Amino acid sequence: MSLPPGLTLYRAATRALGGLAGPALTRRAKAGKEDKARLGERLGRAGHPRPAGPLVWIHAASVGESLVALTLAEALQARRPGLGVLITSGTRTSARVIGERVRPGLLHQFPPVDRIDAVERFLDHWQPDLAVFTESELWPNLILETARRGTPMALVNARMNERSLQSWRRWPDTARWLLSCFDWIGPADLRTAQGLSALLGTPLEPVGNLKLDAGFTPPDADALDCVRRTVGARPVWVAASTHEGEDEILLAAHAEILRETPDALLILAPRHPERGPAIGELIGRTGLTAARRSAGETPSPDTAVWLTDTLGEMALWFTAAPVAFIAGSLLPGIGGHNPLEATRAGAQVVTGPHTASFDDVFAAYREAGAVETAGTPETIARAIEQAWTRGDEARAAGEAALAALAGQSLDVTLGALLPLLPGESD
């Protein structure tokens, strides 16, 4: 059967423009967005030999999906001793997170760019017995070439916001073709289940969010002790995973807080640490004093902002700060970020109004009284100040939200994946 026009056009475009991948990767490496020493992996050149025996390949995007991948890997290997797992993820931060938990039988690689020759090199080397894609990582060439080899495929923790679903609805034949490559699809929420069901023409039931099963990895005890000694008894809050255009709003909120609480400290943690220099200049223009962690600076008692432009330390800030503003939610088009790690670390959650990517999670938070929504400097400041006074009440609300979201998503997912492996009789 011939490919739909959308996929045919995409494959032709990636062939024609494929030569630009190398220079683009080099530019990204210079900007700190790629690991220069591992650029070959992005072109499908393996950094490790393939382990003997059956191999599951789990493809993730960034840190959140990588934690899901790690949870799945550990559960699969517990049920199937001797099973090898390869996790691919696309960001340096996620590579670091996975690298800290790599062990015999578990490998990490950066995924190939979605160019046919790079994908073929990757698949020729690894020859996975099962390919597991997470959330919304639907790269057409990667999916098509894997399916053409007869490799069983699954899409787990499938999550799409309304904007993504609308995009796929514009190309219904392409969406149906790609989705039909999967032997099993596990939607994380009702919206995704209904949207993918309509695209695929087959009813899908929501399985639940696997991020609830991913658990929380506590920060290094020595690092946490150092941060707590640095902060001392100061009122502190963290603005987590900020995007361009949000820092101005959050800095203005902190300026409001300082009028009432002059010793307050804001830990400002950008989503992309390479934005550190620009944010540092922005803080300087506001007149606030700052210390920049990537430069080895620590805040003094009169420092207003601690710019933590570093990789893989969010658990540290969520544990050190009693209140977390979950960014990506102040401007339309981003969709918010996951508040679960903050809650598990003990931080109270405040968010902006734009949380479409996690509406199901935030609905449970609102029902439990575990989140405050604020979108202006003034309302954010008031929400932070009120959160500082809630204590045990807020922790109980967070635990209630987690309990309401808990399900059997991991067991259901394992029950679907294991039969797809060769030689599995369960």
C-alpha positions as CSV (number, residue, x, y, z in Angstrom):
1,M,0.0,0.0,0.0
2,S,1.4,3.4,-1.0
3,L,2.1,6.0,1.6
4,P,-0.3,8.9,2.0
5,P,0.7,12.2,0.3
6,G,1.8,13.8,3.6
7,L,4.3,11.1,4.4
8,T,5.5,11.0,0.9
9,L,6.2,14.7,1.0
10,Y,7.9,14.4,4.4
11,R,10.2,11.7,3.3
12,A,11.1,13.5,0.1
13,A,11.9,16.7,2.1
14,T,14.1,14.9,4.6
15,R,16.0,13.3,1.7
16,A,16.5,16.7,0.0
17,L,17.4,18.6,3.1
18,G,19.3,15.8,4.8
19,G,22.7,17.3,4.1
20,L,21.9,20.2,6.4
21,A,21.7,17.9,9.5
22,G,25.4,17.8,10.1
23,P,26.0,21.6,10.1
24,A,22.8,22.1,12.2
25,L,24.0,19.6,14.8
26,T,27.4,21.4,14.9
27,R,25.7,24.7,15.5
28,R,23.6,23.2,18.3
29,A,26.7,21.7,19.9
30,K,28.4,25.1,19.9
31,A,25.3,26.5,21.6
32,G,25.4,23.9,24.2
33,K,22.3,22.1,23.0
34,E,24.1,18.9,21.8
35,D,26.9,16.8,23.3
36,K,29.8,17.5,20.9
37,A,31.5,14.2,21.8
38,R,28.4,12.2,20.9
39,L,27.2,13.9,17.7
40,G,27.8,10.6,15.8
41,E,24.9,9.1,17.6
42,R,22.6,11.7,16.2
43,L,23.6,10.4,12.7
44,G,22.9,6.8,13.7
45,R,26.4,5.8,14.6
46,A,26.3,3.7,17.7
47,G,28.4,4.5,20.7
48,H,28.2,1.0,22.1
49,P,28.0,-2.6,20.8
50,R,24.6,-4.2,20.8
51,P,24.2,-6.5,23.8
52,A,23.5,-10.1,23.2
53,G,20.0,-11.4,23.6
54,P,16.6,-9.7,23.4
55,L,16.7,-5.9,23.4
56,V,13.9,-3.4,24.1
57,W,14.4,0.1,22.7
58,I,12.5,2.9,24.6
59,H,12.5,6.3,22.9
60,A,11.9,9.4,25.1
61,A,12.1,13.1,24.5
62,S,13.4,14.9,27.6
63,V,13.7,14.5,31.3
64,G,10.1,13.7,32.2
65,E,9.8,11.1,29.5
66,S,13.2,9.7,30.4
67,L,12.0,9.0,34.0
68,V,9.1,7.1,32.5
69,A,11.5,5.2,30.3
70,L,13.7,4.3,33.3
71,T,10.7,3.2,35.3
72,L,9.6,1.0,32.4
73,A,13.1,-0.4,31.9
74,E,13.4,-1.4,35.6
75,A,10.0,-3.0,35.6
76,L,10.6,-4.9,32.4
77,Q,14.0,-6.2,33.5
78,A,12.5,-7.3,36.8
79,R,9.8,-9.3,35.0
80,R,12.2,-10.6,32.3
81,P,15.7,-11.2,33.7
82,G,18.5,-10.9,31.1
83,L,16.5,-8.5,29.0
84,G,18.6,-5.6,27.5
85,V,17.2,-2.1,27.4
86,L,18.3,0.8,25.2
87,I,16.9,4.2,26.1
88,T,17.2,7.1,23.6
89,S,16.5,10.6,24.7
90,G,17.1,13.9,22.9
91,T,18.5,16.3,25.5
92,R,21.7,16.6,27.3
93,T,19.9,16.9,30.6
94,S,18.0,13.7,30.1
95,A,21.2,11.9,29.0
96,R,22.7,12.9,32.3
97,V,19.7,11.7,34.3
98,I,19.8,8.3,32.5
99,G,23.5,8.1,32.7
100,E,23.4,8.3,36.5
101,R,21.3,5.1,36.5
102,V,23.0,3.2,33.7
103,R,23.9,-0.4,34.8
104,P,24.7,-3.7,33.1
105,G,21.8,-4.4,30.6
106,L,20.8,-0.7,30.4
107,L,22.3,1.7,27.8
108,H,21.7,5.2,26.7
109,Q,22.1,6.7,23.3
110,F,21.0,10.0,21.6
111,P,18.4,9.2,18.9
112,P,19.2,9.6,15.2
113,V,17.8,12.7,13.5
114,D,14.7,11.8,11.5
115,R,16.7,11.3,8.3
116,I,16.3,7.9,6.6
117,D,19.9,7.0,6.3
118,A,20.6,7.9,10.0
119,V,17.6,5.9,11.1
120,E,18.6,2.9,9.0
121,R,22.2,3.0,10.5
122,F,20.6,3.1,14.0
123,L,18.3,0.2,13.3
124,D,20.9,-1.9,11.5
125,H,23.1,-1.7,14.6
126,W,20.6,-2.1,17.4
127,Q,18.0,-4.4,15.8
128,P,15.6,-4.0,18.7
129,D,13.1,-6.8,19.4
130,L,10.5,-4.3,20.7
131,A,10.3,-0.5,20.1
132,V,8.6,1.6,22.7
133,F,7.8,5.3,22.0
134,T,6.7,7.6,24.8
135,E,4.2,10.4,24.9
136,S,4.1,12.3,21.6
137,E,7.5,11.3,20.0
138,L,6.0,10.5,16.6
139,W,8.9,11.0,14.2
140,P,7.7,9.6,10.9
141,N,10.9,8.1,9.4
142,L,11.8,6.6,12.7
143,I,8.4,4.9,13.0
144,L,8.1,3.9,9.4
145,E,11.5,2.3,9.1
146,T,11.0,0.5,12.4
147,A,7.7,-0.9,11.3
148,R,9.1,-1.9,7.9
149,R,11.4,-4.3,9.7
150,G,8.6,-6.0,11.4
151,T,9.6,-4.8,14.8
152,P,6.7,-4.9,17.3
153,M,5.9,-1.3,18.4
154,A,4.1,0.4,21.3
155,L,3.2,4.0,22.1
156,V,3.1,4.3,25.9
157,N,1.9,7.2,28.1
158,A,0.6,8.8,25.0
159,R,-0.1,12.5,25.7
160,M,-1.3,15.2,23.3
161,N,-2.7,18.6,24.1
162,E,-5.5,20.0,22.0
163,R,-3.0,22.0,19.8
164,S,-1.1,18.8,18.9
165,L,-4.3,16.9,18.1
166,Q,-5.5,19.7,15.9
167,S,-2.3,19.6,14.0
168,W,-2.7,15.9,13.4
169,R,-6.3,16.4,12.3
170,R,-5.1,18.5,9.4
171,W,-3.3,15.4,8.1
172,P,-5.7,12.6,9.0
173,D,-4.4,10.0,6.5
174,T,-0.8,10.6,7.8
175,A,-1.9,10.3,11.4
176,R,-3.9,7.1,10.8
177,W,-1.0,5.6,8.9
178,L,1.6,6.3,11.6
179,L,-0.7,5.3,14.5
180,S,-1.6,2.0,12.8
181,C,2.1,1.1,12.9
182,F,1.8,0.5,16.7
183,D,0.7,-2.8,18.0
184,W,-0.5,-1.2,21.2
185,I,-1.2,2.4,22.3
186,G,-1.7,3.4,25.9
187,P,-3.2,6.9,26.3
188,A,-2.3,8.7,29.5
189,D,-5.6,10.7,29.7
190,L,-9.1,10.8,28.4
191,R,-8.4,13.7,26.0
192,T,-5.6,11.9,24.2
193,A,-7.6,8.6,24.2
194,Q,-10.6,10.3,22.5
195,G,-8.4,12.3,20.1
196,L,-6.3,9.3,19.0
197,S,-9.4,7.1,18.7
198,A,-10.9,9.5,16.3
199,L,-7.7,9.7,14.2
200,L,-7.2,5.9,14.2
201,G,-10.8,4.9,13.8
202,T,-10.4,2.4,16.7
203,P,-11.5,3.0,20.3
204,L,-8.8,3.4,22.8
205,E,-9.2,3.5,26.6
206,P,-7.1,5.7,28.8
207,V,-4.4,3.8,30.8
208,G,-3.3,6.5,33.1
209,N,-0.2,8.6,33.5
210,L,3.0,6.6,33.9
211,K,4.7,9.6,35.4
212,L,2.8,8.8,38.6
213,D,4.7,5.6,38.8
214,A,8.1,7.2,38.0
215,G,8.7,8.0,41.6
216,F,11.0,10.7,43.0
217,T,14.8,10.5,43.2
218,P,15.9,12.5,46.2
219,P,18.8,15.0,45.6
220,D,22.3,14.3,46.8
221,A,22.2,14.7,50.6
222,D,25.5,16.8,50.7
223,A,24.3,19.1,48.0
224,L,20.9,19.6,49.7
225,D,22.6,20.3,53.0
226,C,24.9,22.9,51.3
227,V,21.9,24.6,49.8
228,R,19.9,24.7,53.0
229,R,22.9,26.2,54.9
230,T,23.2,28.8,52.1
231,V,19.5,29.7,52.2
232,G,19.2,29.6,56.0
233,A,16.0,30.8,57.5
234,R,15.1,33.1,54.5
235,P,11.7,32.7,52.9
236,V,12.4,31.1,49.6
237,W,10.5,30.0,46.5
238,V,11.6,28.4,43.2
239,A,10.4,29.4,39.7
240,A,10.9,26.1,37.9
241,S,11.4,25.6,34.1
242,T,10.9,29.1,33.0
243,H,10.7,30.0,29.3
244,E,11.6,33.2,27.5
245,G,9.0,35.9,28.2
246,E,8.2,34.4,31.7
247,D,11.3,35.6,33.6
248,E,10.2,39.2,33.4
249,I,6.9,38.4,35.0
250,L,8.4,36.3,37.8
251,L,11.1,38.8,38.6
252,A,8.4,41.5,38.9
253,A,6.5,39.2,41.2
254,H,9.6,38.8,43.4
255,A,10.0,42.5,43.5
256,E,6.5,42.7,44.8
257,I,7.3,40.1,47.5
258,L,10.5,42.0,48.5
259,R,8.4,45.0,49.5
260,E,6.8,43.0,52.3
261,T,9.5,40.4,52.8
262,P,12.9,42.1,52.1
263,D,14.9,38.9,52.9
264,A,13.0,36.7,50.5
265,L,15.0,34.6,47.9
266,L,13.9,33.6,44.5
267,I,15.6,30.5,43.0
268,L,15.1,31.0,39.2
269,A,15.7,27.8,37.3
270,P,15.3,28.2,33.5
271,R,14.0,25.3,31.4
272,H,17.0,25.8,29.1
273,P,20.2,26.6,31.1
274,E,21.9,28.1,28.0
275,R,19.6,31.1,28.5
276,G,21.5,31.9,31.7
277,P,23.6,34.8,30.3
278,A,20.5,36.5,28.9
279,I,18.5,36.0,32.1
280,G,21.5,37.4,34.1
281,E,21.4,40.6,32.0
282,L,17.7,40.8,32.5
283,I,18.0,40.5,36.3
284,G,20.7,43.3,36.2
285,R,18.3,45.6,34.3
286,T,15.6,45.1,37.0
287,G,18.0,46.3,39.7
288,L,17.8,43.1,41.7
289,T,21.0,41.5,43.0
290,A,21.8,38.0,41.8
291,A,24.1,35.0,42.1
292,R,24.6,32.7,39.2
293,R,25.1,29.0,40.0
294,S,26.8,28.1,36.7
295,A,29.5,30.6,37.6
296,G,30.0,29.0,41.0
297,E,28.4,31.9,42.8
298,T,26.2,31.5,45.9
299,P,23.8,34.1,47.3
300,S,24.8,36.2,50.2
301,P,22.1,37.3,52.8
302,D,21.2,40.3,50.7
303,T,21.1,38.6,47.3
304,A,17.6,38.6,45.9
305,V,17.8,36.0,43.1
306,W,19.8,32.8,42.8
307,L,20.0,32.0,39.0
308,T,20.4,28.2,38.9
309,D,21.2,27.8,35.2
310,T,22.5,24.3,35.6
311,L,21.5,20.8,34.4
312,G,19.7,18.1,36.3
313,E,19.2,19.8,39.7
314,M,15.5,20.5,39.7
315,A,14.9,17.9,42.5
316,L,17.4,19.8,44.6
317,W,15.4,23.1,44.2
318,F,12.0,21.5,44.8
319,T,13.3,19.9,48.0
320,A,15.0,23.1,49.2
321,A,12.1,25.5,48.5
322,P,8.7,25.1,50.2
323,V,6.9,26.7,47.3
324,A,7.3,26.1,43.6
325,F,6.0,28.1,40.7
326,I,5.6,25.6,37.8
327,A,6.5,27.7,34.7
328,G,5.7,27.2,31.0
329,S,2.3,28.3,32.1
330,L,2.3,32.1,31.9
331,L,2.2,32.4,28.1
332,P,0.0,30.5,25.7
333,G,1.5,27.8,23.4
334,I,3.8,26.0,25.9
335,G,1.1,24.1,27.9
336,G,2.7,24.1,31.3
337,H,4.9,21.5,33.0
338,N,4.4,18.6,35.3
339,P,3.9,19.5,39.0
340,L,4.3,15.9,40.3
341,E,8.1,16.1,41.1
342,A,7.5,19.3,43.1
343,T,4.8,17.7,45.1
344,R,6.7,14.6,45.8
345,A,9.6,16.7,47.0
346,G,7.3,18.5,49.5
347,A,6.9,21.8,47.7
348,Q,3.5,23.6,47.4
349,V,2.5,24.3,43.8
350,V,1.6,27.6,42.1
351,T,1.1,27.7,38.4
352,G,0.1,30.1,35.6
353,P,-3.2,29.8,33.7
354,H,-1.9,28.0,30.6
355,T,-1.6,24.3,31.5
356,A,-3.2,22.5,28.6
357,S,-0.5,19.8,28.4
358,F,-1.3,18.8,32.0
359,D,-5.0,19.6,32.4
360,D,-5.8,16.2,33.8
361,V,-3.1,16.5,36.4
362,F,-4.0,20.0,37.4
363,A,-7.8,19.2,37.5
364,A,-6.9,16.7,40.3
365,Y,-4.7,19.3,42.0
366,R,-7.5,21.8,42.0
367,E,-10.0,19.3,43.3
368,A,-7.7,18.6,46.2
369,G,-6.8,22.3,46.8
370,A,-3.2,21.5,46.0
371,V,-2.5,24.3,43.5
372,E,-3.0,28.1,43.2
373,T,-3.3,29.7,39.8
374,A,-1.9,33.1,39.2
375,G,-0.8,35.0,36.1
376,T,0.3,38.5,37.0
377,P,3.2,39.7,39.1
378,E,0.7,40.9,41.8
379,T,-1.3,37.7,42.0
380,I,1.8,35.5,41.8
381,A,3.3,37.4,44.7
382,R,0.2,37.0,46.8
383,A,0.0,33.3,46.0
384,I,3.6,32.7,47.1
385,E,3.2,34.7,50.3
386,Q,0.0,32.7,51.2
387,A,1.7,29.4,50.4
388,W,4.5,30.2,52.9
389,T,1.8,30.1,55.7
390,R,0.0,26.9,54.8
391,G,2.5,24.2,56.0
392,D,0.9,20.8,56.9
393,E,-2.4,21.7,55.2
394,A,-0.7,22.2,51.9
395,R,1.3,18.9,52.2
396,A,-1.9,17.0,52.9
397,A,-3.6,18.6,49.9
398,G,-0.6,17.5,47.7
399,E,-0.8,14.0,49.0
400,A,-4.5,13.9,48.3
401,A,-3.9,15.0,44.7
402,L,-1.3,12.3,44.1
403,A,-3.6,9.7,45.6
404,A,-6.4,10.8,43.3
405,L,-4.2,10.5,40.3
406,A,-2.8,7.1,41.2
407,G,-3.8,4.1,39.1
408,Q,-2.6,0.8,37.6
409,S,-1.0,2.3,34.6
410,L,2.4,0.6,35.0
411,D,0.8,-2.9,35.5
412,V,-1.5,-2.4,32.4
413,T,1.4,-1.2,30.3
414,L,3.7,-4.1,31.3
415,G,0.8,-6.5,30.5
416,A,0.7,-5.1,27.0
417,L,4.4,-4.9,26.3
418,L,5.6,-8.2,27.6
419,P,3.6,-10.3,25.1
420,L,5.2,-8.4,22.3
421,L,8.6,-9.7,23.2
422,P,9.9,-12.8,21.4
423,G,9.6,-16.0,23.6
424,E,7.3,-14.3,26.1
425,S,4.6,-16.8,27.1
426,D,2.9,-14.8,29.9
